[in-house]
Amino acid sequence: MSSAVIPFQFPGIPGVGCAFSTRAFGSVSLSGGQDRSVSEKLRFSIAPLLGVEAFAEVHQVHGVRTLFEPQAQNPLQTPSEQADGMATSRPGLALMIKTADCQPILVAHASGRFVMAIHSGWRGNRQDYPRLAVEEFCSHYDLDPHDLWAVRGPSLGPAASEFVNFAEEWGPEFLPWYDEERRSVDLWMLARRQLEAAGLMPGHILGLDLCTFENWRMFFSYRHARRMGSEDGRQGSFIWIRSA
């Protein structure tokens, strides 16, 4: 696998693959960050790079909808289905989440037969989407949350997630995760607590503790690009069931 992609393997689940792309890989989005023709060519390389048949994606809207059993995506088309999560039992189909500071959360069942990908920006955390998505995942496939593993990919770290209008944007129930001195919210810890509330065992919740803002040379970062007055791309986070 290319050095521009970070592979990840869940402990004891060899049938599930995960990967996180970096800035060096290029923007996986068809809009912004680079010329569209470059993005189109890159998107055609995703499936062979991961060793899968195809990938699926959604039009992410910072909501709480999860799409089950999505269809393979035409790499040349912008996704039209609005959702912020996907789940599948189909081997060979990679689920792709696009981020540039938001948290990509990849979830796998211990059997290796079911996987889910979650896009959770701060609005998703505020709506408790990680918990809601896991609960719906378990209900849809009749799974026990104790048998799930989750990994959070590169995203906005605790020191960089500043919210100057915390009271209006969040509310008092989120004070335990708010650092008043820094005026920042620990989104990593908040997402962890939401996954635990859904029933995941604490030891099954893993994370790549790489802040996209502080490591903007390695990852796309919406906040860093906005500070510099420029436009940035999106990295991809992928999870798939390996074909037999």
GINOR-V697857 format. One record per residue. N is the residue number from 1. RES is the residue in one letter. PHI is phi as a letter, one per 30 degrees, with the letter a starting at -180 (none if undefined). OMEGA is omega as a letter, one per 40 degrees, with the letter a starting at -180 (999 if undefined). Layout:
n=N res=RES phi=PHI omega=OMEGA
n=N res=RES phi=PHI omega=OMEGA
This chain:
n=1 res=M phi=none omega=a
n=2 res=S phi=e omega=i
n=3 res=S phi=d omega=i
n=4 res=A phi=d omega=i
n=5 res=V phi=b omega=i
n=6 res=I phi=c omega=i
n=7 res=P phi=d omega=i
n=8 res=F phi=b omega=i
n=9 res=Q phi=b omega=i
n=10 res=F phi=d omega=i
n=11 res=P phi=d omega=i
n=12 res=G phi=i omega=i
n=13 res=I phi=b omega=a
n=14 res=P phi=d omega=a
n=15 res=G phi=d omega=a
n=16 res=V phi=b omega=i
n=17 res=G phi=c omega=i
n=18 res=C phi=b omega=i
n=19 res=A phi=a omega=i
n=20 res=F phi=b omega=i
n=21 res=S phi=d omega=a
n=22 res=T phi=b omega=i
n=23 res=R phi=e omega=a
n=24 res=A phi=d omega=i
n=25 res=F phi=d omega=a
n=26 res=G phi=j omega=a
n=27 res=S phi=d omega=a
n=28 res=V phi=d omega=i
n=29 res=S phi=d omega=i
n=30 res=L phi=d omega=a
n=31 res=S phi=b omega=i
n=32 res=G phi=i omega=i
n=33 res=G phi=j omega=a
n=34 res=Q phi=a omega=i
n=35 res=D phi=e omega=a
n=36 res=R phi=e omega=a
n=37 res=S phi=d omega=i
n=38 res=V phi=d omega=i
n=39 res=S phi=d omega=i
n=40 res=E phi=d omega=i
n=41 res=K phi=d omega=i
n=42 res=L phi=d omega=a
n=43 res=R phi=d omega=i
n=44 res=F phi=d omega=a
n=45 res=S phi=d omega=a
n=46 res=I phi=d omega=a
n=47 res=A phi=e omega=i
n=48 res=P phi=d omega=i
n=49 res=L phi=d omega=a
n=50 res=L phi=d omega=a
n=51 res=G phi=i omega=i
n=52 res=V phi=c omega=a
n=53 res=E phi=d omega=a
n=54 res=A phi=a omega=i
n=55 res=F phi=b omega=i
n=56 res=A phi=b omega=i
n=57 res=E phi=a omega=i
n=58 res=V phi=b omega=i
n=59 res=H phi=d omega=a
n=60 res=Q phi=d omega=a
n=61 res=V phi=b omega=a
n=62 res=H phi=i omega=i
n=63 res=G phi=c omega=a
n=64 res=V phi=b omega=a
n=65 res=R phi=c omega=i
n=66 res=T phi=c omega=i
n=67 res=L phi=c omega=i
n=68 res=F phi=c omega=i
n=69 res=E phi=h omega=i
n=70 res=P phi=d omega=i
n=71 res=Q phi=d omega=i
n=72 res=A phi=d omega=a
n=73 res=Q phi=c omega=i
n=74 res=N phi=d omega=a
n=75 res=P phi=e omega=a
n=76 res=L phi=d omega=a
n=77 res=Q phi=c omega=i
n=78 res=T phi=d omega=a
n=79 res=P phi=d omega=a
n=80 res=S phi=c omega=a
n=81 res=E phi=d omega=a
n=82 res=Q phi=d omega=i
n=83 res=A phi=a omega=i
n=84 res=D phi=b omega=i
n=85 res=G phi=a omega=i
n=86 res=M phi=b omega=i
n=87 res=A phi=b omega=a
n=88 res=T phi=b omega=i
n=89 res=S phi=c omega=a
n=90 res=R phi=c omega=i
n=91 res=P phi=d omega=i
n=92 res=G phi=i omega=i
n=93 res=L phi=c omega=i
n=94 res=A phi=d omega=i
n=95 res=L phi=c omega=a
n=96 res=M phi=c omega=i
n=97 res=I phi=c omega=a
n=98 res=K phi=c omega=a
n=99 res=T phi=b omega=i
n=100 res=A phi=a omega=i
n=101 res=D phi=k omega=i
n=102 res=C phi=d omega=a
n=103 res=Q phi=d omega=i
n=104 res=P phi=c omega=a
n=105 res=I phi=c omega=a
n=106 res=L phi=c omega=a
n=107 res=V phi=b omega=i
n=108 res=A phi=b omega=i
n=109 res=H phi=d omega=a
n=110 res=A phi=e omega=i
n=111 res=S phi=d omega=a
n=112 res=G phi=i omega=a
n=113 res=R phi=c omega=a
n=114 res=F phi=b omega=i
n=115 res=V phi=b omega=i
n=116 res=M phi=b omega=i
n=117 res=A phi=b omega=a
n=118 res=I phi=b omega=i
n=119 res=H phi=c omega=a
n=120 res=S phi=b omega=i
n=121 res=G phi=d omega=a
n=122 res=W phi=d omega=i
n=123 res=R phi=d omega=i
n=124 res=G phi=d omega=i
n=125 res=N phi=d omega=a
n=126 res=R phi=d omega=i
n=127 res=Q phi=c omega=i
n=128 res=D phi=i omega=a
n=129 res=Y phi=d omega=i
n=130 res=P phi=e omega=i
n=131 res=R phi=d omega=a
n=132 res=L phi=d omega=a
n=133 res=A phi=d omega=i
n=134 res=V phi=d omega=i
n=135 res=E phi=d omega=i
n=136 res=E phi=d omega=i
n=137 res=F phi=e omega=a
n=138 res=C phi=d omega=i
n=139 res=S phi=d omega=a
n=140 res=H phi=d omega=a
n=141 res=Y phi=c omega=i
n=142 res=D phi=h omega=a
n=143 res=L phi=c omega=i
n=144 res=D phi=c omega=a
n=145 res=P phi=e omega=i
n=146 res=H phi=d omega=i
n=147 res=D phi=c omega=a
n=148 res=L phi=c omega=i
n=149 res=W phi=b omega=i
n=150 res=A phi=b omega=i
n=151 res=V phi=b omega=i
n=152 res=R phi=c omega=a
n=153 res=G phi=d omega=i
n=154 res=P phi=e omega=a
n=155 res=S phi=a omega=a
n=156 res=L phi=d omega=a
n=157 res=G phi=d omega=a
n=158 res=P phi=e omega=a
n=159 res=A phi=d omega=a
n=160 res=A phi=c omega=a
n=161 res=S phi=d omega=a
n=162 res=E phi=d omega=i
n=163 res=F phi=b omega=a
n=164 res=V phi=d omega=i
n=165 res=N phi=c omega=a
n=166 res=F phi=e omega=a
n=167 res=A phi=e omega=a
n=168 res=E phi=d omega=a
n=169 res=E phi=d omega=a
n=170 res=W phi=c omega=a
n=171 res=G phi=j omega=a
n=172 res=P phi=d omega=a
n=173 res=E phi=d omega=a
n=174 res=F phi=c omega=i
n=175 res=L phi=e omega=i
n=176 res=P phi=e omega=a
n=177 res=W phi=c omega=a
n=178 res=Y phi=c omega=i
n=179 res=D phi=c omega=a
n=180 res=E phi=d omega=a
n=181 res=E phi=d omega=i
n=182 res=R phi=d omega=a
n=183 res=R phi=h omega=a
n=184 res=S phi=b omega=i
n=185 res=V phi=c omega=i
n=186 res=D phi=d omega=a
n=187 res=L phi=d omega=i
n=188 res=W phi=d omega=a
n=189 res=M phi=d omega=i
n=190 res=L phi=d omega=i
n=191 res=A phi=d omega=i
n=192 res=R phi=e omega=a
n=193 res=R phi=d omega=i
n=194 res=Q phi=d omega=i
n=195 res=L phi=d omega=i
n=196 res=E phi=d omega=i
n=197 res=A phi=d omega=i
n=198 res=A phi=d omega=i
n=199 res=G phi=j omega=i
n=200 res=L phi=d omega=i
n=201 res=M phi=d omega=a
n=202 res=P phi=e omega=a
n=203 res=G phi=d omega=i
n=204 res=H phi=c omega=a
n=205 res=I phi=c omega=a
n=206 res=L phi=c omega=a
n=207 res=G phi=a omega=i
n=208 res=L phi=c omega=a
n=209 res=D phi=d omega=i
n=210 res=L phi=b omega=a
n=211 res=C phi=d omega=a
n=212 res=T phi=d omega=a
n=213 res=F phi=d omega=a
n=214 res=E phi=d omega=i
n=215 res=N phi=c omega=a
n=216 res=W phi=d omega=i
n=217 res=R phi=d omega=a
n=218 res=M phi=c omega=a
n=219 res=F phi=b omega=i
n=220 res=F phi=d omega=i
n=221 res=S phi=b omega=i
n=222 res=Y phi=d omega=a
n=223 res=R phi=d omega=i
n=224 res=H phi=d omega=i
n=225 res=A phi=d omega=i
n=226 res=R phi=d omega=i
n=227 res=R phi=d omega=a
n=228 res=M phi=d omega=a
n=229 res=G phi=i omega=a
n=230 res=S phi=b omega=i
n=231 res=E phi=c omega=a
n=232 res=D phi=b omega=a
n=233 res=G phi=c omega=a
n=234 res=R phi=b omega=i
n=235 res=Q phi=c omega=a
n=236 res=G phi=c omega=i
n=237 res=S phi=c omega=a
n=238 res=F phi=b omega=i
n=239 res=I phi=b omega=a
n=240 res=W phi=a omega=i
n=241 res=I phi=c omega=a
n=242 res=R phi=d omega=i
n=243 res=S phi=d omega=a
n=244 res=A phi=d omega=999
